Amino acid sequence: MNSKNSVVDFYNRPLHDLRISVIDQCNFRCSYCMPEDVYAHRTFLTKDQLLSFGEIETIVNSFAILGVKKLRLTGGEPLLRKNLPDLIRKISPISGIEDIALTTNGIILPKYAKSLKEAGLKRVNISLDALDDEIFGKMNGRNVKVQDVLKGIYAAKDADLEIKINMVVQKGVNDHQIMPMVQFFKDNDMNLRFIEFMDVGNSNGWNMDQVVTKKEIYQMIQETFQLEPVSRQYYGEVAKRYKHIDSKAEIGFISSVSEAFCSTCTRARLSADGKVYTCLFADKGYDLLHLVREGTSQELLTHYIKQVWNKRVDRYSEERTNLTAQKEKIEMYYIGG
């Protein structure tokens, strides 16, 4: 990637990461993302409304020209998109792309882990919010058992994919599962990340009283386990990371609520129907689908994306406490986490 094409936003934040939603459908109905009572009769995007793999490849080429190095495939549940390894084979050779990851609930991973790895996938983030079946079943809204996710985790491990486990923590819901999760994944030498319950979208009933902060979780863990801080790997790294002193396993914290990281955010998001969003909490996107389908040249597409990023001023998490009214935001299932 030619450095002269690198782009920064209004606050001088570079563009390094692109999260690509490949489908808006999901086989879970997690309470913090897609609660069943809200989405029971939801109509999802049709095949014609979805970006094709070729269209995603075209868009990724433009983002790579502008400095994107890391891609993450999301959803919905991305493994519901047919032939997903074919997409990875298309985008992994693109000049400048150094890393492709996938966020998944894990239950379809046993079927696809090996082919995903062979196609060029490097890492998976697998969501698991409890080790107790009853708690987990209520949170995922489908009564899916923990063992079904563990099968996916072990399949990813067998395929030699790097693994992180994501746990969204809600006070009074699954916070008492923090310590069992730490012990289990320490024993299995796997990295665990705690995600503060966020006000993504408009449907999850968020309020601050339900947030267990990074500080609270860290203090809880420190009473039993000895942790040492791990140096940041790259500019814009979201997780604050710690390592067990007697294990290879790490603990990470995504503290969007209590310790906002807007000032170093380098991520853009592409929805399954081709809109680019410059923040997880955005209320509008910029339509790339019609540009691609109209035959816009790679040069003009790249220029358009550059203009979008140049004007970016998003810093919602830093402004959250000063907002006088609840902002309408795009739903997380639509643009991924």
C-alpha positions as CSV (number, residue, x, y, z in Angstrom):
1,M,0.0,0.0,0.0
2,N,1.4,3.4,-1.0
3,S,1.7,5.6,2.0
4,K,0.6,8.7,0.0
5,N,-2.9,7.1,-0.1
6,S,-3.2,6.8,3.6
7,V,-6.2,8.6,5.0
8,V,-7.0,10.2,8.4
9,D,-10.3,11.6,9.8
10,F,-11.1,15.0,11.3
11,Y,-9.3,14.0,14.5
12,N,-6.3,12.5,12.7
13,R,-7.3,8.9,13.2
14,P,-6.1,6.6,10.4
15,L,-8.1,4.0,8.7
16,H,-6.6,0.5,9.4
17,D,-9.5,-1.9,10.1
18,L,-12.6,-2.9,8.2
19,R,-15.4,-5.0,9.7
20,I,-17.5,-6.6,7.0
21,S,-21.0,-7.8,7.8
22,V,-21.8,-10.6,5.3
23,I,-25.4,-11.3,6.4
24,D,-27.9,-9.7,8.8
25,Q,-29.5,-13.0,9.9
26,C,-28.5,-14.8,13.0
27,N,-29.5,-18.2,14.6
28,F,-29.3,-16.7,18.1
29,R,-31.5,-14.0,19.7
30,C,-29.1,-12.6,22.3
31,S,-30.7,-10.2,24.7
32,Y,-28.1,-7.5,24.2
33,C,-28.1,-7.6,20.4
34,M,-31.2,-9.1,18.8
35,P,-33.9,-9.8,21.5
36,E,-36.6,-12.2,20.4
37,D,-39.5,-10.0,21.5
38,V,-38.3,-7.3,19.1
39,Y,-37.1,-9.5,16.2
40,A,-39.6,-12.3,16.2
41,H,-41.1,-11.1,12.9
42,R,-38.1,-9.3,11.4
43,T,-37.8,-9.3,7.6
44,F,-34.1,-9.7,6.6
45,L,-32.2,-8.8,3.5
46,T,-32.8,-10.8,0.4
47,K,-30.1,-12.4,-1.7
48,D,-30.2,-9.5,-4.3
49,Q,-29.9,-6.9,-1.5
50,L,-26.7,-8.5,-0.2
51,L,-23.3,-7.5,-1.5
52,S,-21.9,-10.4,-3.6
53,F,-18.5,-11.7,-2.9
54,G,-17.2,-10.0,-6.0
55,E,-18.6,-6.7,-4.8
56,I,-17.1,-7.1,-1.4
57,E,-13.7,-7.8,-3.1
58,T,-14.0,-4.6,-5.1
59,I,-14.8,-2.6,-1.9
60,V,-12.0,-4.2,0.1
61,N,-9.5,-3.3,-2.7
62,S,-10.4,0.4,-2.2
63,F,-10.1,0.2,1.6
64,A,-6.7,-1.5,1.2
65,I,-5.5,1.3,-1.0
66,L,-6.4,3.7,1.8
67,G,-4.5,1.8,4.4
68,V,-6.7,-1.0,5.8
69,K,-4.6,-3.9,6.9
70,K,-7.1,-5.9,9.0
71,L,-10.4,-7.4,8.1
72,R,-13.1,-8.9,10.3
73,L,-16.1,-10.8,9.0
74,T,-19.2,-10.4,11.0
75,G,-23.0,-10.6,10.8
76,G,-25.5,-11.4,12.1
77,E,-23.9,-14.8,12.2
78,P,-21.4,-14.8,9.3
79,L,-21.4,-18.6,8.9
80,L,-25.0,-18.5,7.8
81,R,-23.7,-16.9,4.6
82,K,-23.2,-19.7,2.1
83,N,-19.7,-20.5,0.8
84,L,-18.0,-18.1,3.1
85,P,-14.5,-19.7,2.5
86,D,-14.9,-18.5,-1.1
87,L,-15.0,-14.9,0.0
88,I,-11.9,-15.4,2.2
89,R,-10.1,-16.8,-0.8
90,K,-11.0,-13.7,-2.8
91,I,-9.9,-11.1,-0.3
92,S,-6.9,-12.7,1.4
93,P,-4.5,-12.1,-1.5
94,I,-5.4,-8.4,-1.8
95,S,-2.3,-6.2,-1.5
96,G,-2.0,-4.6,1.9
97,I,-4.3,-7.1,3.7
98,E,-2.4,-8.7,6.5
99,D,-5.0,-10.3,8.7
100,I,-8.5,-11.7,8.3
101,A,-10.6,-12.7,11.4
102,L,-14.2,-13.9,12.0
103,T,-16.6,-13.2,14.8
104,T,-19.1,-16.1,15.4
105,N,-21.3,-17.7,18.0
106,G,-19.4,-20.9,17.1
107,I,-22.1,-23.5,16.7
108,I,-21.5,-24.0,13.0
109,L,-17.7,-23.9,13.3
110,P,-17.3,-27.7,13.4
111,K,-18.5,-27.8,9.9
112,Y,-16.4,-25.0,8.5
113,A,-13.3,-24.4,10.7
114,K,-10.9,-26.4,8.5
115,S,-12.0,-24.9,5.2
116,L,-12.0,-21.4,6.7
117,K,-8.4,-21.9,7.8
118,E,-7.4,-23.3,4.4
119,A,-9.0,-20.3,2.7
120,G,-6.8,-17.9,4.6
121,L,-8.7,-17.1,7.8
122,K,-6.3,-16.5,10.7
123,R,-8.4,-15.9,13.8
124,V,-11.8,-16.4,15.3
125,N,-13.6,-14.6,18.1
126,I,-16.2,-16.9,19.6
127,S,-19.1,-15.5,21.8
128,L,-19.8,-17.4,25.0
129,D,-21.5,-15.5,27.8
130,A,-21.7,-18.2,30.5
131,L,-20.7,-21.8,31.4
132,D,-24.1,-22.4,33.0
133,D,-26.5,-23.8,30.5
134,E,-29.6,-22.2,32.0
135,I,-28.0,-18.7,32.0
136,F,-26.5,-19.1,28.6
137,G,-29.7,-20.4,27.1
138,K,-31.6,-17.4,28.4
139,M,-29.0,-15.0,27.1
140,N,-28.8,-16.5,23.6
141,G,-32.6,-16.6,23.3
142,R,-32.6,-20.1,21.7
143,N,-31.7,-22.3,24.6
144,V,-28.5,-23.3,22.9
145,K,-26.3,-25.3,25.2
146,V,-22.7,-24.4,26.2
147,Q,-21.4,-27.7,24.8
148,D,-22.6,-26.7,21.4
149,V,-20.3,-23.6,21.5
150,L,-17.4,-25.6,23.1
151,K,-17.5,-28.0,20.1
152,G,-17.0,-25.0,17.8
153,I,-14.1,-23.7,20.0
154,Y,-12.4,-27.1,19.9
155,A,-12.9,-27.4,16.2
156,A,-11.3,-24.0,15.7
157,K,-8.4,-25.1,17.9
158,D,-8.0,-28.4,15.9
159,A,-7.9,-26.3,12.7
160,D,-5.0,-24.2,14.2
161,L,-7.0,-21.0,14.2
162,E,-6.1,-18.4,16.8
163,I,-9.0,-18.1,19.3
164,K,-10.4,-15.4,21.5
165,I,-13.5,-16.0,23.6
166,N,-15.9,-13.0,24.0
167,M,-18.1,-12.6,27.1
168,V,-20.6,-9.7,27.3
169,V,-21.1,-9.1,31.0
170,Q,-24.5,-7.8,32.4
171,K,-25.0,-7.1,36.1
172,G,-27.4,-9.5,37.7
173,V,-27.5,-11.6,34.6
174,N,-24.2,-13.4,34.2
175,D,-21.7,-11.5,36.3
176,H,-21.4,-14.4,38.7
177,Q,-20.0,-16.4,35.7
178,I,-16.9,-14.3,35.4
179,M,-14.7,-16.4,37.7
180,P,-15.8,-19.8,36.3
181,M,-15.0,-18.4,32.8
182,V,-11.6,-17.2,33.9
183,Q,-10.7,-20.5,35.4
184,F,-12.0,-22.6,32.5
185,F,-10.2,-20.7,29.8
186,K,-7.0,-20.4,31.8
187,D,-7.0,-24.1,32.2
188,N,-7.4,-24.4,28.4
189,D,-4.7,-21.8,27.6
190,M,-7.2,-19.7,25.7
191,N,-7.6,-15.9,25.7
192,L,-10.8,-14.5,27.2
193,R,-12.2,-11.0,26.7
194,F,-14.8,-9.3,28.8
195,I,-17.0,-6.8,27.0
196,E,-18.9,-4.1,28.9
197,F,-22.6,-4.2,28.1
198,M,-23.0,-1.4,25.5
199,D,-25.9,0.7,24.3
200,V,-25.6,-0.5,20.7
201,G,-28.7,0.0,18.7
202,N,-32.1,0.9,20.3
203,S,-33.6,-2.5,21.3
204,N,-31.5,-4.0,24.1
205,G,-32.9,-2.0,27.0
206,W,-29.5,-0.7,28.0
207,N,-28.9,1.4,31.1
208,M,-25.8,2.2,33.1
209,D,-27.0,0.2,36.1
210,Q,-26.5,-3.0,34.1
211,V,-22.9,-2.3,33.3
212,V,-20.1,-4.2,35.1
213,T,-17.1,-2.0,34.4
214,K,-13.6,-3.1,33.5
215,K,-12.3,-1.9,36.8
216,E,-14.9,-4.0,38.7
217,I,-14.2,-7.2,36.7
218,Y,-10.4,-6.7,37.0
219,Q,-10.6,-6.3,40.8
220,M,-12.7,-9.4,41.1
221,I,-10.3,-11.5,39.1
222,Q,-7.2,-10.1,40.9
223,E,-8.6,-11.5,44.2
224,T,-7.9,-15.0,42.9
225,F,-5.6,-14.8,39.9
226,Q,-2.3,-12.9,39.4
227,L,-2.3,-10.8,36.2
228,E,0.3,-8.7,34.6
229,P,-0.3,-6.1,31.9
230,V,0.6,-6.9,28.3
231,S,2.0,-4.2,26.0
232,R,-0.2,-2.9,23.2
233,Q,0.5,-4.7,19.9
234,Y,-0.6,-1.9,17.5
235,Y,-2.1,1.6,17.4
236,G,-5.8,1.4,17.8
237,E,-5.9,-1.9,19.7
238,V,-9.2,-2.0,21.5
239,A,-8.6,-4.5,24.3
240,K,-6.7,-3.7,27.4
241,R,-4.8,-7.0,27.8
242,Y,-3.4,-8.8,30.8
243,K,-1.6,-12.2,31.2
244,H,-1.9,-14.8,33.8
245,I,1.6,-15.0,35.3
246,D,1.5,-18.8,35.4
247,S,-0.2,-19.4,32.1
248,K,-0.1,-18.4,28.4
249,A,-3.7,-17.4,28.6
250,E,-4.7,-13.7,28.5
251,I,-7.5,-11.7,29.8
252,G,-8.7,-8.7,27.8
253,F,-11.2,-5.9,28.5
254,I,-13.3,-4.0,26.0
255,S,-14.3,-1.0,28.0
256,S,-16.3,1.1,25.6
257,V,-18.5,2.5,28.4
258,S,-16.2,3.1,31.3
259,E,-12.9,3.8,29.5
260,A,-13.8,5.0,26.0
261,F,-11.2,4.4,23.3
262,C,-12.6,6.7,20.6
263,S,-9.4,8.7,20.4
264,T,-7.6,5.8,18.7
265,C,-10.4,4.2,16.8
266,T,-9.3,3.1,13.3
267,R,-12.3,1.0,12.4
268,A,-14.9,1.3,9.6
269,R,-17.9,-1.0,9.2
270,L,-19.5,-2.3,6.0
271,S,-23.1,-3.5,6.2
272,A,-24.3,-6.6,4.4
273,D,-26.2,-4.4,1.9
274,G,-23.2,-2.2,1.1
275,K,-23.3,0.8,3.4
276,V,-20.2,2.0,5.2
277,Y,-20.4,3.2,8.8
278,T,-17.7,5.2,10.6
279,C,-18.8,4.2,14.1
280,L,-20.5,1.3,15.8
281,F,-23.0,3.8,17.3
282,A,-23.7,5.6,13.9
283,D,-27.1,6.6,12.8
284,K,-26.4,6.7,9.1
285,G,-24.2,4.9,6.5
286,Y,-22.9,5.8,3.1
287,D,-24.1,3.7,0.2
288,L,-21.3,1.9,-1.7
289,L,-23.6,-0.8,-3.2
290,H,-25.1,1.5,-5.8
291,L,-21.7,2.9,-6.7
292,V,-20.3,-0.6,-7.3
293,R,-23.4,-1.8,-9.3
294,E,-23.3,1.4,-11.4
295,G,-19.8,0.4,-12.5
296,T,-17.9,3.2,-10.7
297,S,-14.2,2.9,-11.2
298,Q,-11.9,1.7,-8.5
299,E,-10.3,5.1,-8.4
300,L,-13.6,7.0,-7.9
301,L,-14.8,4.4,-5.3
302,T,-11.6,4.9,-3.4
303,H,-11.9,8.7,-3.6
304,Y,-15.5,8.5,-2.3
305,I,-14.5,6.3,0.7
306,K,-11.6,8.7,1.4
307,Q,-14.0,11.7,1.5
308,V,-16.2,9.8,4.0
309,W,-13.3,9.1,6.3
310,N,-11.9,12.6,6.0
311,K,-15.1,14.0,7.4
312,R,-15.5,11.5,10.2
313,V,-16.0,13.1,13.6
314,D,-17.5,10.2,15.6
315,R,-16.6,9.8,19.2
316,Y,-19.9,8.6,20.7
317,S,-18.5,6.7,23.7
318,E,-16.6,9.8,24.9
319,E,-19.8,11.9,24.5
320,R,-22.3,9.4,25.9
321,T,-22.6,10.9,29.3
322,N,-23.2,14.4,27.9
323,L,-26.0,13.5,25.5
324,T,-29.3,15.1,26.4
325,A,-31.4,12.7,24.5
326,Q,-31.1,9.1,23.4
327,K,-29.7,8.9,19.9
328,E,-31.2,6.6,17.3
329,K,-28.4,4.2,16.3
330,I,-28.0,1.4,13.8
331,E,-28.6,-2.1,15.2
332,M,-25.5,-4.2,16.0
333,Y,-26.8,-7.3,14.1
334,Y,-26.8,-5.2,11.0
335,I,-23.2,-4.0,11.1
336,G,-21.6,-6.5,13.4
337,G,-19.9,-5.9,16.8
